[in-house]
Amino acid sequence: MRRLRRSSRTCWTLAVLCTTLCTVGSVACTVTDDQEMAIGRSNADSLNAALPLLHDSSVTRYITALGDRIASRTTRRDLPWTFYVVNTPAVNAFALPGGFIYVNRGLIEATSSEAELAGALAHEIGHVIERHAVKQMQSEMAARTGLSMACSLTHACKSDISHALIELGSDAAFARYSRHDEAQADSEAVENTFRAGIDPRGVPALFEKLLQRREQDPTPLDGWFSDHPLEETRIRHSQQLIASIDPEELLGLEVDSPDYRAMKRQLRQLPEPPLPQPARDDSVPETTDDTMPE
């Protein structure tokens, strides 16, 4: 209950923050870079208190290095990019405003090359570069903006966050990206993996793999396809972008690496991720001992 109340206060704080930026009922909210980072950091604090983050130093160090390698070549390289691994078998990843990127263990395990994993990270980085979540905020009126964004990102104002966030927000703000947003993030992924010296063909390769896996076993991929509408047109779009690159420039780009293979070996040696816990019924009073409430 203490954690839930703290997260509810976060929702209220962000609601006040965004409301002060708007003229009630008439003007869309304008969010500066500094405000974007503050909102992302506040939400990240709430998420990190609720999510089962993976605390293996070698795995998180590798993901951070790979993410920084991509983000440092982007138009928003000056953001304080931060990368987290969520210890869940669900295949998914998401981004918060301001450069906070989360990738699930299940997605890492689903990749078979560094280029595929880089494509997934670069896609989420692309959402931040294009400020997709922020643009959603700016299109809301002042009375709704801060609260709806904060609560949808944290789920703290709807239900027990420790349960809802395990599922990584199937109805969260970052799950409402339009097909146009997804296409823009795909374009950023192709461009920025290429800039980082990583083969951009890992982007469509991962998409194709996820589509094939959904046909065989859809359940672990429910979150990904809910948050990232994926169609053959998106695969063709990324392939067309890659086809526009001089083939000679694709020669020698990194597809795999010893560090990637070492990270995957380390991941296989770790205990299995915890299963999601059922939501707590907050209507039942908490007790401090084993005595059932009367």
C-alpha positions, 0 to 999 in steps of 0.5 A: 500500500505504501508503494501504491500511495507513492505512485499515486502522488507521482501521478498527481505531481505530473498532472500539476506539472503538465497543467501549469504548461497549458491554458485550460480548455484551449491550448495544447500542452507544450513540453520542453526537453527538460520537462520531458526528461523530468516526466520520464525520470519520475515514471522510471522511478515508479516503474523501477520500484514495481518491475522485476528488473534484472540486476546481472551486471554483465547483461545490463552492462552489455545492453547499456553499451549497445544502446549507448552505441546507437543513441550516441549517433542520433539527433538526440544524443545529448539525452541522458539515455538509460537502459534497463532489462526487465526479468520477464519471459514476455517478448516486449520492449518500451520507451519512456519520454526522455530516453528511458528504454526497457527491454524484456529478457524474453525479447533478448532471448528471442534474438539470434544476432546482435543486429536483431537486438540492436534493431529492437533497441533502435526502434524504441530509441526511435520513439524517443527521438520522434517524441511520440509519447510527448506529442500525445501529451501535447495533443491532450487538454490540460485537465487530462494531459498529466494525469492520463500520461502518468497513470497510463505509463505507471498503471499506479492510478488504476490497479496494483502496479506490481501486477499491471506492470509485469504485463508491461502496460497493454493499454499504456500510452506507449501502446497507443502508437499509430502505424505512422509512429511505428513506421517512423520508429522503424525508419529511425532504427534502420538509419541509426543502426547503420550509423552505429556500424551495425547491419540494419537488416537485423530490423526486418529480420527480427520482425519476420522472426516474431511474425513466425513465432506468433503463428507457433506460440502466440502467448509470449508475444501478446504484449509485443503485438499489442504495443507494436502493431506489426504487419508485412507492410512494416517489414517491406518498408524497412527492407525498402529503406535498406535497399536504398543504401549502397550495397557496398556500404552494407559490407562489413557491418556488424551482425554479431559479436563475441560480447553478444554471444557472451551475454546470451550465455550468461543469460541462459545461466541465470535462474528463470524469470519470476512468473507474474503475480496475481493482482492484489485486491485492495478492497481487502484490508491488509493485516500485520499478522496471520490473523484473518480480518473479522 
